[in-house]
Amino acid sequence: MKILLAPDSFKGTKTSMEVIEHLEQAARRHFSPLEVVRVPIADGGEGTVDSLVIAAGGEYRQVEVTGPVGGRRIQAKYGIIGGKTAVIEMAQASGIILLKPGQRDPLTATTYGTGELIKAALDEGIREFLIGIGGSATNDGGIGAAQALGVRFTDGRGMEIGFGGKELARIEKIDLNLLDSRIGESIITVICDVSNPLTGPKGATAVYGPQKGVTGVLFSSLEEGMKNYEKLIKEATGLDMSEIPGTGAAGGLGAALVAFLGAELKPGIDTILDYVNYEKLLEGVDLVVTGEGRIDGQSVYGKVPVGIAKRSKQKNVPVAVIAGGMGHEAQKVFDFGIDSIMTVINRDMTLEEALADSENLIRDAADRMFRFIKIGMAIKKSL
């Protein structure tokens, strides 16, 4: 038997590789001989670098960069795959996972460290980039990343502005003359699973700001700053960010990457699966097991399990999902190639209890899932 294990991470508890390890251990208890294909998956957020480096046999690079708040220097990593492509996840340098809830500050949080990661790869000679922009702690419109690469944002006195969303309202001019010339030699693809514009009721500040610390008091000033920034981008580049879906991603980092770096925004899971050559990995596979922390009706919109299932069904390979829980209209995923879902919750418990016992819960769910699969195989043989 040959199975392919391709889960997303269980956010806040287990990485995709840790989930794979538990799945493989359970599978080997029930099937022999067994060949296992391990494909850690991410969709542009935390784990994207690991997913592609592991799947493509790439290499890691460690860089000291500016963290999201306070100017604190932190260690971040990016990957090199195929010897020519840098895989960067902004969460490594500017992610909300780097902050405790009390440290979240949309006024000062910056994407500068993400720009430093791009610059480090340029210094290495890389000219092809795949950048995941999920999981941001920022609402700065991506000005920090642009600043790190030479873009100048100046106020009414011609002085360069500082870091964070609070500075957007102070910008009066965007100067691209000192933008790193190597950007013009580069191909930049951005993994983006949202279609939010930069401003407005569905924009970066309105939709994603609250999880980053944007309160009602701060919203008006940050939104006005973002509108000012949007206007100045059009003056400097001729591009109207209100007409480009996804520019509001990562607190507006999507806008900066498109406007100043010439990046192309692409859906996350499909881009990842293309890079790992998923169809080739499926050759000879009898079963695919994928998963994530929660399955619900929204999972059909670009989430990892459904993306995996669509590709697998094209090759007539059955797909099982292991999930932390099931939410409203989770059954919708059955129309997209997923055959069954096994949840990890096995008794009454609070969310805190589930998170604390996640390892045992995933192990138990994996064991139960493969027991059912084994029963199905036995029934098929008896028919």
C-alpha positions as CSV (number, residue, x, y, z in Angstrom):
1,M,0.0,0.0,0.0
2,K,1.2,3.5,-0.8
3,I,-0.2,6.6,1.0
4,L,0.5,10.3,0.6
5,L,0.4,12.4,3.8
6,A,-0.2,16.1,3.0
7,P,-1.7,18.0,5.9
8,D,-1.6,21.7,6.7
9,S,-0.4,22.7,10.2
10,F,-2.8,22.7,13.1
11,K,-2.4,26.4,13.9
12,G,-1.0,27.0,17.3
13,T,-0.4,23.3,18.1
14,K,1.3,21.2,15.5
15,T,3.3,21.8,12.4
16,S,2.4,19.9,9.3
17,M,5.5,17.7,9.7
18,E,4.5,16.8,13.3
19,V,1.0,15.9,12.1
20,I,2.6,13.8,9.3
21,E,4.8,11.9,11.9
22,H,1.7,11.0,14.0
23,L,-0.2,9.9,10.9
24,E,2.7,7.7,9.7
25,Q,3.1,6.0,13.0
26,A,-0.6,5.1,13.1
27,A,-0.6,3.9,9.5
28,R,2.4,1.6,10.0
29,R,0.6,0.0,12.9
30,H,-2.2,-1.1,10.6
31,F,-0.6,-1.6,7.2
32,S,2.4,-3.6,6.0
33,P,4.2,-3.3,3.6
34,L,3.6,0.4,3.5
35,E,5.2,3.2,1.4
36,V,4.7,6.7,2.7
37,V,5.1,10.0,0.7
38,R,5.5,12.9,3.1
39,V,4.3,16.3,1.7
40,P,4.0,19.1,4.4
41,I,1.7,21.7,3.0
42,A,1.0,25.4,3.7
43,D,-0.9,28.1,1.9
44,G,1.3,31.1,2.3
45,G,1.3,31.6,6.0
46,E,3.3,29.9,8.8
47,G,5.0,26.8,7.5
48,T,5.3,27.8,3.8
49,V,9.1,27.8,3.8
50,D,9.3,24.4,5.5
51,S,6.6,22.9,3.1
52,L,8.5,23.8,0.0
53,V,12.0,23.2,1.3
54,I,11.2,19.7,2.5
55,A,9.1,18.8,-0.6
56,A,11.6,20.1,-3.1
57,G,14.8,19.1,-1.2
58,G,15.9,22.7,-0.8
59,E,18.1,24.5,1.6
60,Y,17.5,27.0,4.5
61,R,19.1,30.4,5.1
62,Q,19.1,32.2,8.5
63,V,19.1,36.0,8.5
64,E,18.9,38.6,11.3
65,V,16.1,41.0,10.5
66,T,13.9,43.7,12.1
67,G,11.0,42.2,14.0
68,P,7.4,43.5,13.7
69,V,7.5,45.9,16.7
70,G,10.0,47.9,18.7
71,G,12.9,47.6,16.3
72,R,13.9,44.3,17.9
73,R,16.3,42.2,15.8
74,I,15.2,38.6,15.4
75,Q,16.3,35.5,13.5
76,A,14.3,34.5,10.5
77,K,14.7,32.0,7.8
78,Y,14.0,31.6,4.1
79,G,14.4,28.7,1.7
80,I,16.2,28.1,-1.6
81,I,14.6,25.5,-3.9
82,G,15.9,24.3,-7.2
83,G,19.0,26.4,-6.6
84,K,17.3,29.5,-8.0
85,T,14.1,30.3,-6.2
86,A,13.8,32.0,-2.8
87,V,10.8,30.9,-0.7
88,I,9.9,33.6,1.8
89,E,7.1,33.8,4.3
90,M,6.4,37.2,5.8
91,A,5.3,35.5,9.0
92,Q,8.9,34.7,9.7
93,A,9.9,38.4,10.0
94,S,6.6,40.3,10.4
95,G,4.1,37.7,11.6
96,I,1.5,37.9,14.4
97,I,3.0,34.6,15.7
98,L,6.0,36.6,16.9
99,L,3.9,38.6,19.3
100,K,2.0,38.0,22.4
101,P,-1.6,39.5,22.4
102,G,-0.5,42.5,24.5
103,Q,2.4,43.3,22.1
104,R,0.2,43.8,19.1
105,D,0.4,47.4,17.9
106,P,-1.0,48.3,14.4
107,L,0.3,51.8,14.8
108,T,4.0,50.8,14.8
109,A,4.1,47.2,13.5
110,T,6.3,47.1,10.4
111,T,7.1,44.8,7.5
112,Y,10.6,46.1,7.3
113,G,12.0,42.7,8.2
114,T,10.2,41.1,5.2
115,G,12.0,43.5,2.9
116,E,15.3,42.5,4.6
117,L,14.6,38.9,3.8
118,I,14.0,39.8,0.1
119,K,17.2,41.8,0.1
120,A,19.2,39.0,1.6
121,A,18.1,36.6,-1.2
122,L,19.0,39.3,-3.8
123,D,22.4,39.5,-2.2
124,E,22.8,35.8,-2.7
125,G,22.1,36.2,-6.4
126,I,18.5,35.0,-6.4
127,R,16.1,36.6,-8.9
128,E,13.1,34.3,-8.6
129,F,10.9,34.7,-5.5
130,L,7.8,32.9,-4.0
131,I,6.5,35.0,-1.1
132,G,3.8,33.9,1.3
133,I,2.0,36.8,3.0
134,G,-0.3,35.0,5.4
135,G,-0.3,35.6,9.2
136,S,0.9,39.3,9.3
137,A,1.0,41.4,12.5
138,T,1.1,44.6,10.4
139,N,-1.2,47.3,9.0
140,D,1.5,49.4,7.4
141,G,0.6,48.9,3.7
142,G,3.9,47.2,3.2
143,I,5.8,50.5,3.4
144,G,8.3,48.8,5.7
145,A,9.2,46.2,3.2
146,A,9.5,48.8,0.5
147,Q,11.7,51.0,2.7
148,A,14.1,48.1,3.2
149,L,14.4,47.9,-0.6
150,G,15.1,51.5,-1.2
151,V,11.7,53.1,-1.7
152,R,11.5,56.6,0.0
153,F,8.3,57.8,1.7
154,T,8.6,61.4,2.7
155,D,6.5,63.9,4.6
156,G,5.8,67.6,3.8
157,R,9.3,68.6,4.9
158,G,10.9,66.0,2.6
159,M,11.9,63.9,5.6
160,E,11.6,60.1,5.5
161,I,8.8,58.7,7.6
162,G,9.2,56.1,10.3
163,F,7.6,52.6,10.8
164,G,4.1,51.5,11.1
165,G,0.5,52.3,10.1
166,K,0.5,55.6,11.9
167,E,3.0,56.9,9.3
168,L,0.7,56.3,6.3
169,A,-1.2,59.6,6.9
170,R,2.1,61.6,7.0
171,I,3.3,60.5,3.5
172,E,3.2,63.2,0.9
173,K,5.5,61.7,-1.7
174,I,6.7,58.3,-2.8
175,D,10.1,58.2,-4.5
176,L,11.1,55.1,-6.4
177,N,14.4,56.4,-7.7
178,L,16.5,54.4,-5.1
179,L,14.5,51.2,-5.3
180,D,17.0,48.3,-5.5
181,S,17.7,47.9,-9.2
182,R,17.9,44.1,-8.9
183,I,14.1,44.0,-8.3
184,G,13.7,44.9,-12.0
185,E,15.6,41.7,-12.9
186,S,13.4,39.5,-10.7
187,I,10.2,37.5,-11.0
188,I,8.1,37.7,-7.9
189,T,5.1,35.5,-7.2
190,V,3.1,36.2,-4.1
191,I,0.8,33.6,-2.5
192,C,-2.4,35.3,-1.6
193,D,-5.7,33.6,-0.7
194,V,-7.7,36.7,-0.1
195,S,-9.3,39.2,-2.6
196,N,-9.6,42.1,-0.2
197,P,-8.8,45.6,-1.6
198,L,-6.5,48.0,0.2
199,T,-9.2,50.3,1.6
200,G,-12.9,50.4,2.2
201,P,-15.3,48.2,4.2
202,K,-13.6,45.0,2.9
203,G,-10.1,46.5,3.0
204,A,-7.1,45.6,5.0
205,T,-7.9,47.7,8.1
206,A,-11.6,47.0,8.3
207,V,-11.4,43.2,7.9
208,Y,-8.1,42.2,9.3
209,G,-7.2,45.1,11.5
210,P,-9.1,44.0,14.6
211,Q,-7.0,40.8,15.1
212,K,-3.9,43.0,15.0
213,G,-5.1,45.4,17.6
214,V,-7.1,47.9,15.5
215,T,-9.9,49.3,17.8
216,G,-12.7,51.6,16.9
217,V,-10.7,54.6,18.1
218,L,-7.8,53.7,15.8
219,F,-9.7,52.6,12.8
220,S,-10.6,56.0,11.3
221,S,-7.0,57.4,11.5
222,L,-5.5,54.2,10.1
223,E,-8.1,54.0,7.3
224,E,-7.5,57.6,6.3
225,G,-3.8,56.9,6.2
226,M,-4.3,53.9,4.0
227,K,-6.5,56.0,1.6
228,N,-3.8,58.6,1.4
229,Y,-1.2,55.9,0.6
230,E,-3.5,54.4,-2.0
231,K,-3.8,57.8,-3.7
232,L,0.0,58.3,-3.7
233,I,0.7,54.9,-5.1
234,K,-1.5,55.8,-8.1
235,E,0.4,59.1,-8.5
236,A,3.8,57.3,-8.3
237,T,3.1,54.2,-10.4
238,G,-0.2,54.7,-12.3
239,L,-1.6,51.6,-10.6
240,D,-5.0,51.8,-8.9
241,M,-4.9,49.5,-5.9
242,S,-8.7,49.6,-5.5
243,E,-9.0,47.7,-8.8
244,I,-6.5,44.9,-7.9
245,P,-8.0,42.1,-5.7
246,G,-5.6,41.0,-2.9
247,T,-3.8,44.3,-2.4
248,G,-5.3,44.4,1.1
249,A,-3.6,41.1,2.1
250,A,-1.2,41.2,5.0
251,G,-2.2,44.7,6.1
252,G,-1.6,46.0,2.6
253,L,1.7,44.3,2.0
254,G,0.1,42.9,-1.1
255,A,-0.3,46.4,-2.5
256,A,3.4,47.3,-1.9
257,L,4.6,44.1,-3.6
258,V,2.5,44.7,-6.6
259,A,3.0,48.4,-6.9
260,F,6.7,48.7,-6.2
261,L,8.1,45.2,-6.9
262,G,6.0,44.2,-9.9
263,A,4.8,41.1,-8.1
264,E,2.0,38.8,-9.3
265,L,-0.6,37.6,-6.8
266,K,-1.6,34.0,-7.1
267,P,-3.8,31.6,-5.1
268,G,-1.9,29.8,-2.3
269,I,-2.6,26.1,-2.4
270,D,-2.5,25.7,-6.2
271,T,0.8,27.6,-6.4
272,I,2.3,25.4,-3.7
273,L,1.1,22.2,-5.3
274,D,2.5,23.3,-8.6
275,Y,5.9,24.0,-7.0
276,V,6.0,20.6,-5.3
277,N,4.9,18.8,-8.6
278,Y,2.0,17.3,-6.8
279,E,0.7,15.2,-9.7
280,K,4.0,13.4,-9.9
281,L,4.0,12.7,-6.2
282,L,0.6,11.1,-6.7
283,E,1.9,8.4,-9.0
284,G,1.0,4.9,-7.6
285,V,-0.6,6.4,-4.5
286,D,-3.6,4.4,-3.1
287,L,-4.8,7.0,-0.5
288,V,-4.2,10.6,0.4
289,V,-4.6,11.9,3.9
290,T,-4.7,15.7,4.4
291,G,-6.0,17.9,7.2
292,E,-6.0,21.1,9.1
293,G,-7.2,22.6,12.4
294,R,-10.8,23.2,11.4
295,I,-13.1,22.2,8.5
296,D,-16.2,24.2,7.8
297,G,-18.1,25.7,4.9
298,Q,-15.3,28.2,4.2
299,S,-12.8,25.5,3.6
300,V,-14.0,25.2,0.0
301,Y,-12.5,28.6,-0.7
302,G,-8.9,27.9,-1.2
303,K,-8.1,25.9,1.9
304,V,-5.4,23.2,1.9
305,P,-7.6,20.0,2.2
306,V,-9.9,21.0,-0.7
307,G,-7.0,22.0,-2.9
308,I,-5.4,18.7,-2.2
309,A,-8.7,16.8,-2.8
310,K,-9.3,18.5,-6.2
311,R,-6.0,17.5,-7.5
312,S,-6.2,14.0,-6.1
313,K,-9.6,13.3,-7.5
314,Q,-8.3,14.1,-11.0
315,K,-6.2,11.0,-10.5
316,N,-9.0,9.0,-8.9
317,V,-7.2,8.8,-5.6
318,P,-9.4,8.8,-2.4
319,V,-8.9,11.5,0.2
320,A,-9.4,11.4,3.9
321,V,-9.1,14.4,6.2
322,I,-8.0,14.6,9.8
323,A,-9.2,17.8,11.5
324,G,-9.3,19.5,14.9
325,G,-13.0,20.1,14.5
326,M,-15.9,20.5,12.1
327,G,-17.8,23.7,11.8
328,H,-21.0,25.0,10.1
329,E,-21.6,23.4,6.6
330,A,-18.4,21.4,6.8
331,Q,-20.2,18.8,4.7
332,K,-19.7,21.1,1.6
333,V,-16.2,19.7,1.2
334,F,-17.6,16.3,0.2
335,D,-18.6,17.9,-3.1
336,F,-15.0,18.8,-3.8
337,G,-13.3,15.4,-3.6
338,I,-13.0,14.8,0.2
339,D,-14.3,11.3,1.1
340,S,-14.4,11.4,4.8
341,I,-13.4,13.5,7.9
342,M,-12.0,12.3,11.2
343,T,-12.1,14.8,14.0
344,V,-9.5,14.7,16.8
345,I,-12.0,15.6,19.6
346,N,-12.9,12.3,21.4
347,R,-14.7,13.5,24.5
348,D,-16.2,16.6,26.1
349,M,-13.5,19.2,26.6
350,T,-12.7,22.9,26.4
351,L,-10.7,24.5,23.7
352,E,-7.9,25.0,26.1
353,E,-7.9,21.3,27.1
354,A,-7.9,20.3,23.4
355,L,-4.9,22.5,22.6
356,A,-3.0,21.3,25.6
357,D,-3.6,17.6,24.7
358,S,-3.3,18.0,20.9
359,E,-0.6,15.4,20.5
360,N,-2.5,12.6,22.1
361,L,-5.7,13.7,20.4
362,I,-4.1,13.6,16.9
363,R,-2.5,10.3,17.6
364,D,-5.8,8.8,18.7
365,A,-7.7,10.2,15.7
366,A,-5.1,8.9,13.3
367,D,-5.4,5.5,14.8
368,R,-9.2,5.5,14.6
369,M,-9.1,6.7,11.0
370,F,-6.8,4.0,9.8
371,R,-8.8,1.4,11.6
372,F,-11.9,2.4,9.6
373,I,-9.8,2.4,6.4
374,K,-8.6,-1.1,7.2
375,I,-12.2,-2.2,7.7
376,G,-13.2,-0.8,4.3
377,M,-10.4,-2.6,2.6
378,A,-11.4,-5.9,4.3
379,I,-15.0,-5.4,3.2
380,K,-13.9,-4.7,-0.4
381,K,-11.9,-7.9,-0.5
382,S,-14.9,-9.9,0.7
383,L,-17.2,-8.7,-2.0
